[in-house]
Amino acid sequence: MIKADAFHRAFDRGFSEPATAAGLTRRRGRASIWLAARSAGSLTLAVRVNPKASALPFSPGEFSLDWKWEGPRTDPADDGTVSHFQYDTEADRAALPALNAAVLDRAERLEAEPAPLRAGRDALLAVRREGLALPPAPNHPGYAFYYLDESDADAWGRWLGARLSGWLTRFDAAPETLQAWCWRVLWKDLPRR
């Protein structure tokens, strides 16, 4: 298991080149936070490590993607959140459970002693596996990406970075917050207050 600082350094190794090519700039600091100036307002991507999950021995750490937009909002309650899964592709969403399952498979093979620690780890992995039955969806932006080591963090950076340009192109074509997406897609038949 690696600490958050090591995760961010390794993630950025894989993510930096495609992010820079797509026009993003990294903010100073230890965490991986990227800024993207867009014609309709700026976007910020914060790669968030779950500190509790990442502190469990012999178990994968997890991170999520936190996009915020400074463009138009639907109402004062709209905080600018943009779900990564609003603008990725169906193929990318379908691939994520298998990529996460590969990390869980490797975690199961780690030697965990003593037996109670192994039993706890195995129970947690079983719950995480059940969660993989549902692929990510736009209205669940906190979907967890799993990792064990720096090579996983680097691989996630490369995988996400390779898709970043297309993601930004789709965002630029129809920029909206998650709340606006929910009103347009999920809540379209509900009355607005």
N, C-alpha and C positions, 0 to 999 in steps of 0.2 A: 504494500500500500504506500502511496506517496502523499505527502502533505500538499495543501492547496498551492503554495508557492511553486513547488516542483511541477505540479499539474499545469499551472498557467504558463510557465516557461516552455514546457514541452508542447502544449497546445499551440502556443504562438509560433514555435518553430515550423509547424505544419501549416498554420493559418496565415502567417504574415505575408508571404509572397502573393498568394491570390487575393488577399484582402487589400494590399497596397495597390495591386494592379486594378482592382475594382474601384479604387478611389477612397478607400477607408484609411483613417489615420488612427494609430494606437494612442490612447491617453497614457500619460505618465502614471506610474504606480505598479504595484505587484500584481494586481488582478488584470485579467485580460478584458479590457474595455476599449471598444472601437467606435469611432465617429464616422458617419457618412453624410456628407452634405448632399441634399437632393433639391430639386427645383421647388418642391412643395413644402419643404421644411427639413430639418436635420433628423437623422436617425442615430440612435445610440444602441450598440449591441454590448451587453454585459454578459460574459460567460460566468455563470454563478455555480460555484462548487457548494454542494450540501455538506457543511462541516460535520454534522452528526453522522451521516452515512459514511463519510470519508474517514472517520475515526474508528470504525469498527474493524477489528483485526480479522484477517483472512477473508474479507468480504470486499466486493467492489465498491469503489467510491462512485459518486454520481454528480453530474453537473446538468445544468439546463441553460437555455438561451433566453435572455431577457432583452427584448427589443422595445425601445421607447421612441415615439415619434413626436416631434415638436410642431407638426402640421395641424390642420383643422381637426377639431374634436366634435363629437355629436352633441355634447352638453357639458355643463360644469363638472359632472361626476366622471366623465371620461378622463382617465389618467394617461392616455397616450400609449397604452400597451398595444403592441402589434405581436400577434402570435407568429412564430417562425412558420407554423404549419398553415397559415393563410396563403403563403406564397411559395412553398416548396412544391414539388411535383408528387403525383400519386405514386410514382415509382420509388421516389425517395422515402415517402412515408411507409410504403410497403417493405422497404429494405431494412428499416430501423430495428424492428423486433429481432430479425436474424442477426444483425450486427451486435445487438445487446446480448442475445443468447450466447454468442460465441464467447463473450467476456464471462458470462455466468458459468459456462462449461469449464473454462480455465480456472475459475474460482473454486469450483467443486473439486478440482484435482489438487488444490493446495493442501499441504499437511497442516492440520489444525489440532493442536494438543493443548490442553487436556480434552477428554471426551465431551464434557459439558459445553466447552467453547465450540467444538465441532458440531454438536447438536444444534446449538443456537444459530450458528452460521448456516447450516443446512436448512433450518426452518425459514430463515430470512431469504435464502436463495429460492426456496420453493414459492414463497409469496411473490418475489420478484418475477419468477417465471410465469406465474398465473397472470400477472399484469401485462406480460408480453402478448397475450391473446388479443388485446385491443391495440391496434396501431395508433399512432398519435393522431390527434384531430385538432383543428384550429381552435376550438373552444376549450382546449386543455393545454395551454402554452407551457406549463411546467413539466412537460414530459422529461423523464430522466434518461440521460445517456450514461452508460456504465463504463468504468475503466478500472484497471488494476495497477498499471504502471505507466512510466513515461512513454513507452512505445505506444500504448493505447491512446494516451493524450495526444501525441504527435499524429497518430493515424486519424483520430477524430478531427483534429485541426485540418489535416489534408483533405479528408472526405468532405467536410463542411465548406472548406475554402474552395474546393473544385466546383461546388454548386452555387457559390455566392453571387457570381456575375448574373446567372440566370434568375436567381431569387430577386436581386435588385431590379432587373429588367421588368419582372412581373409586378413588383411593388410600384415602380415608377409608372407603369401603364394604368394602375388603378389603386392609388394609395388610400388606405383607410385604417383606422384603428380596429382593434379587436371588438370594441363595443359597437362600432359602426357595422362591422361584419355580422355580429350577432343580430343587430336590428334588421339587417338586410336579409340574412339567411335563416336564422333560428326564430326570431321574434317578429317576423314580418306581419303576422296576423294579430299581434297584440296591440292594444291601444297605447299610444305614447302618453305619458303623464305630463 
